[in-house]
Amino acid sequence: MADTPPSPAPDAARLREVALAHLGKFAATEVGLRRVLERRIARWAREAEVAGGDPADIAAAAATARAEAAGVARALAQAGIVDDASFAAARAGRLQRGGKSRRAIAAHLAAKGVGSEVARAALPEGEEAELLAALGALRRRRAGPFAMGESDGVARNRALAALARAGFPRGVAVAALEMSAEDAEALMEASRAG
């Protein structure tokens, strides 16, 4: 047991400070912010136990702090400081430009705590957006139209399998692989320009 008394449990004011400091560095959803605050509370509880606090008192204080953390996250969302829709739109756009499929983007947003309706509204629409993402994935892999030299059937099948694992529909994957290098570059350049 340590000689120092345990620090007091984080209250709503301290949790709000922690939340604002986190939001100053990172974009977050309401659920994500609540997770950050809950990790902070769990860390306090571990430190309080090491400092020799009573486990029953620590558990009660942690439960109260978790309820306050949910309230802080909700209040910041209602104030517009935390906006799941703009988080989802920005993250979906970045992931789509990075060559991620609609399925991969939806899974990422769900893991970040974005609701299904909000995520569905943020997902890029249309087959052209999915084709552009597939071309981005092929460019990073230097496969398909971006392959150095001639690609054989084995390389094509590997690229097709990689696109399938990344969540692209077969039709989109085949269209991306069969596109000429010039057409692929022109389509990607047009999407960047417009």
C-alpha positions in Angstrom: 0.0 0.0 0.0 1.2 3.5 -0.9 1.5 6.3 1.6 -0.4 8.9 -0.6 -4.2 8.9 -0.3 -6.1 8.2 -3.6 -7.0 11.1 -5.7 -10.7 12.0 -5.9 -12.8 10.5 -8.7 -13.1 12.6 -11.8 -16.1 14.8 -11.6 -18.2 16.3 -14.5 -16.0 19.4 -14.7 -12.8 17.3 -14.9 -14.3 14.9 -17.4 -15.4 17.9 -19.6 -11.8 19.2 -19.5 -10.5 15.8 -20.5 -13.1 15.6 -23.3 -12.3 19.0 -24.7 -8.6 18.3 -24.6 -9.2 15.1 -26.5 -11.4 16.9 -29.1 -8.7 19.5 -29.5 -6.4 16.8 -30.9 -8.8 14.2 -32.4 -12.1 14.0 -34.2 -14.5 11.8 -32.3 -18.1 10.5 -32.2 -20.2 10.7 -29.1 -19.6 7.0 -28.5 -15.9 7.4 -29.1 -15.7 10.3 -26.7 -17.6 8.3 -24.0 -15.1 5.4 -24.5 -12.2 7.9 -24.0 -13.7 9.2 -20.8 -14.5 5.6 -19.5 -10.8 4.7 -20.1 -9.8 7.7 -18.0 -12.2 6.6 -15.2 -10.8 3.0 -15.4 -7.3 4.4 -15.1 -8.3 6.5 -12.1 -9.8 3.4 -10.5 -6.7 1.3 -11.0 -4.5 4.1 -9.5 -6.9 4.5 -6.5 -6.7 0.8 -5.8 -2.9 0.9 -5.9 -3.0 3.9 -3.6 -4.9 1.8 -1.1 -8.4 3.0 -1.6 -11.4 1.0 -0.4 -12.6 -1.2 -3.4 -16.3 -0.6 -2.6 -15.8 3.2 -2.5 -13.8 3.1 -5.7 -16.5 1.0 -7.5 -19.2 3.4 -6.4 -17.2 6.5 -7.4 -16.4 4.9 -10.8 -20.0 4.2 -11.4 -21.0 7.8 -10.6 -18.1 9.0 -12.9 -19.2 6.8 -15.7 -22.7 8.3 -15.5 -21.3 11.8 -15.5 -19.1 10.8 -18.5 -22.1 9.8 -20.5 -23.7 13.1 -19.6 -20.7 15.1 -20.6 -20.5 13.3 -24.0 -24.2 13.8 -24.6 -24.0 17.5 -23.6 -21.1 18.1 -26.0 -23.0 16.4 -28.8 -26.1 18.5 -28.1 -24.0 21.6 -28.1 -22.7 20.6 -31.6 -19.1 20.2 -30.4 -19.3 16.5 -31.2 -21.1 15.8 -34.5 -21.4 12.2 -35.6 -22.7 13.2 -39.0 -19.7 15.4 -39.9 -17.3 12.9 -38.4 -18.8 10.2 -40.6 -18.8 12.3 -43.7 -15.2 13.4 -43.3 -14.0 9.9 -42.4 -16.0 8.2 -45.2 -14.5 10.6 -47.8 -11.0 10.1 -46.5 -11.4 6.3 -46.5 -13.0 6.3 -50.0 -10.1 8.4 -51.4 -7.8 5.9 -49.8 -9.2 3.0 -51.8 -11.6 1.5 -49.2 -14.9 -0.1 -50.3 -18.3 0.9 -49.1 -18.4 -2.2 -46.9 -15.0 -1.4 -45.4 -16.1 2.2 -44.7 -19.4 1.1 -43.1 -17.5 -1.3 -40.9 -15.0 1.4 -39.9 -17.7 3.8 -39.0 -19.6 1.2 -37.0 -16.5 0.5 -35.0 -16.1 4.2 -34.3 -19.7 4.3 -32.9 -21.5 6.0 -35.8 -25.1 4.9 -36.0 -26.2 2.9 -39.0 -28.5 5.7 -40.4 -25.8 8.3 -40.1 -23.2 6.0 -41.6 -25.5 5.1 -44.5 -26.0 8.9 -45.2 -22.2 9.4 -45.2 -21.3 6.5 -47.5 -20.3 7.5 -51.1 -23.1 6.8 -53.5 -23.0 5.1 -56.9 -20.9 2.6 -58.7 -18.4 5.3 -60.0 -17.4 6.1 -56.4 -16.8 2.4 -55.7 -14.9 2.1 -59.0 -12.7 5.0 -58.0 -12.0 3.4 -54.6 -11.1 0.1 -56.3 -8.7 2.0 -58.7 -7.2 3.6 -55.6 -6.7 0.2 -54.0 -5.1 -1.1 -57.3 -2.8 1.8 -57.6 -1.5 1.2 -54.0 -0.9 -2.4 -54.9 0.5 -1.6 -58.3 -1.9 -4.0 -59.9 -4.4 -4.0 -62.7 -4.0 -0.9 -64.9 -1.2 0.3 -62.6 1.0 -2.8 -62.9 4.5 -2.5 -64.0 4.8 -4.4 -67.3 2.3 -7.0 -68.4 0.3 -8.7 -65.8 -0.5 -12.4 -66.2 -3.5 -14.4 -65.1 -2.0 -15.2 -61.7 -1.4 -11.5 -60.9 -4.9 -10.7 -62.1 -6.5 -13.3 -59.9 -4.4 -12.1 -56.9 -5.6 -8.6 -57.5 -9.2 -9.8 -57.9 -8.9 -11.7 -54.6 -7.4 -8.6 -52.8 -10.3 -6.5 -54.0 -12.8 -9.1 -52.9 -11.2 -9.2 -49.4 -11.4 -5.4 -49.3 -15.2 -5.7 -49.8 -15.5 -4.6 -53.4 -18.3 -6.2 -55.5 -17.1 -8.6 -58.2 -18.5 -6.4 -61.0 -16.6 -3.3 -59.8 -13.4 -5.3 -59.2 -13.5 -6.8 -62.7 -14.3 -3.4 -64.3 -11.3 -1.8 -62.4 -8.9 -4.6 -63.5 -10.0 -4.5 -67.1 -9.6 -0.7 -67.4 -6.7 0.6 -69.4 -4.0 2.6 -67.6 -4.9 5.8 -69.5 -8.7 5.5 -68.8 -7.9 4.8 -65.1 -5.7 7.8 -64.8 -8.2 10.0 -66.6 -11.0 8.9 -64.4 -9.0 9.4 -61.2 -7.8 12.8 -62.4 -11.3 13.9 -63.3 -12.6 12.9 -59.9 -9.8 14.9 -58.2 -10.5 18.0 -60.4 -14.2 18.0 -60.0 
